[in-house]
Amino acid sequence: MGSRRHSGGRYDFVDDPDEREKRLLNKKFGKSARISSGSGTKKRSASKPIYISPEDNYEDISRNAQIEEKRQEARRQGKPDYWVEKAPPKRKITGITQKARKAFRQLKWWLGSNTSNYRFRTYSALKNLIGFVALLILTLTVYANVESLNEKPFLFLRIGSIALVALTIGSIILLKRFYVNLKYGYKGSRNAIKLLLFLALFMLAIGVYANQDTVFPTLKEKYENINLGKFNPLIFTYKTVSGKAEEVTGGALGKIENILNCPEGYELVDEDCISLYITNPVEKEFEYVVDGKLDKINFELYGGINDYLAGKPKFYYCPPDCSQEDFELKVISEPQQSEQLDKLVELIQSKESESDEQARIAISLVQKIDYDWGALETGTLTGRYPYEVLFDERGVCGEKAKLLAYLLKEIGYGVVLFNYSDHQAVGVKCPKQYSLNGSGYCFIETTRPTIPTNDKENYVLSGPLGNPTSITLVNEGDSFESIKKEYEDAKEWNKIREMGFVLSQTQYNRWTSLVNKYGIEIDKVI
């Protein structure tokens, strides 16, 4: 059949249906489309394809029947009898498969062979490293002198802090560039060098893990010592509790809230909230024995805080519906005393780097504080606060137990209080085989120097302790893993005591060794 074409018009008239369909498609959707018909499919790419409606369901109809039905429907509606099919979407890879492929690509990149694109650029790396070291030194210098640099602000900006922030950002950028150079240098290295580097990093990780008690507390301490307020480039004004307008020029950002409203019992002094009870200082000396070595800690206490705590109620401090355990936990965590007891914890930690050794110091220090015989004989057992025990250098079982519980908690251990009918002792988290009745907490007596884990002693008014009537959880923390030494010594101590007063020379020497090792006071009986 022939065709007529309008040479200058806006449309063409074509007699052939297929040709007419192609031209209509080209006119409406662009130069290409996928055209399906009953006799077959001619491939064209369309910029705006037409799809079968999602409501159509042709699962049980053949493909040619689907196409023909669509063509007939289009003809009935006076539309071009074409049908454009959407290409089936690619199946998305999700879940574990996707993660596995991503991990494989990362591993393939790191373990890939040496190419010209991946190599260690010595000059660039050296330049970045020298620049980083120089900026780091300059940053530390500015950090140490930022207060003097901030004395002359520009408008509301602190010049020293702005310089500190800029130098810190510059140091991080240079360090990142140096790391990228190392990364590509590693990528371009031979496999033998990669293996050696991997082994070195692996051994370093093992070393850090083995010394985590030293490494992580040190890093944490260094982080906590950073004064973030020095990085604050803005000058704020605020009103103090007295209503006087002042300027925040230093101190950590977190101090601003405390400055605006100091807690009860504190006053604002040089941008810090200071206790009102820091008065009448007294220097105290506390002895302790660890592995037979006698040492001491000098600690400053304040009569003002002691008087404040002595005046606090001892039995109605918490609401009427609270339990005895709630009251005891409030006694242990009283804010005024906690601030001061934390300083004693720091002194203990300065003596030893290992936390288990710090625990041994705390245990012996509390045990060597005198028992309060006067309160026992007169019946004036008021349940004093741990700070009062330190200030008066004496206490009964419950008072000394709460003091030790606080110290062990702040060192980082899991701690409980073992409550008996007329006695109280401390439990420190430890391996189950050494614990009291399989509780997971090892028994620690505080009334006098004794071997930790030994609950077989006799005590005034109570005799053998038996099983605790209740356990009060103070803190969920670390485990005293090396307490096996004390456990074995306690077993031997009790075995020797069962032999009576007549001992062989070997047994007597061992008994004397244990007495000296733990500073046991033979002439004192509790």
ABEGO torsion letter per residue (X at the ends): XBBBBBAABABBBBABAAAAAAAAAAAAAEABBBBBBAAEBBBBBBABBBBBBAABBAAABBAAAAAAAAAAAAAAAGBBBBBBBBBBBBBBBBEAAAAAAAAAAAAAAAABBBBAABBBBAAAAAAAAAAAAAAAAAAAAAAAAAAAAAABBBEABBAAAAAAAAAAAAAAAAAAAAAAAAAAAAAABBAAAAAAAAAAAAAAAAAAAAAAAAAAAAAAAAAAABBAAAABABBBBBBBAAGBBBBBABEBAAAAAAAABBBBGBBBBGGBBBBAABBGBBBBBBBBBBGGBBBBBBBBBBAAAAAAAAABBAAAABBAABBAAAAAAAAAABAAAAAAAAAAAAAAAAABABAAAAAAAAAAAAAABBBBAAAAAAGBBAGBBAAAAAAAGBBBAAAAAAAAAAAAAAAGBBBBBBBBAABBBBBBBBBAAABBGGAGBBBBBAABBBBBGBAABBBBGAEBAEBBABBBBABBBBBBAAAAAAAAAAAAAAAAAAAEABBBAAAAAAAAAAAAAAGBBAABBX
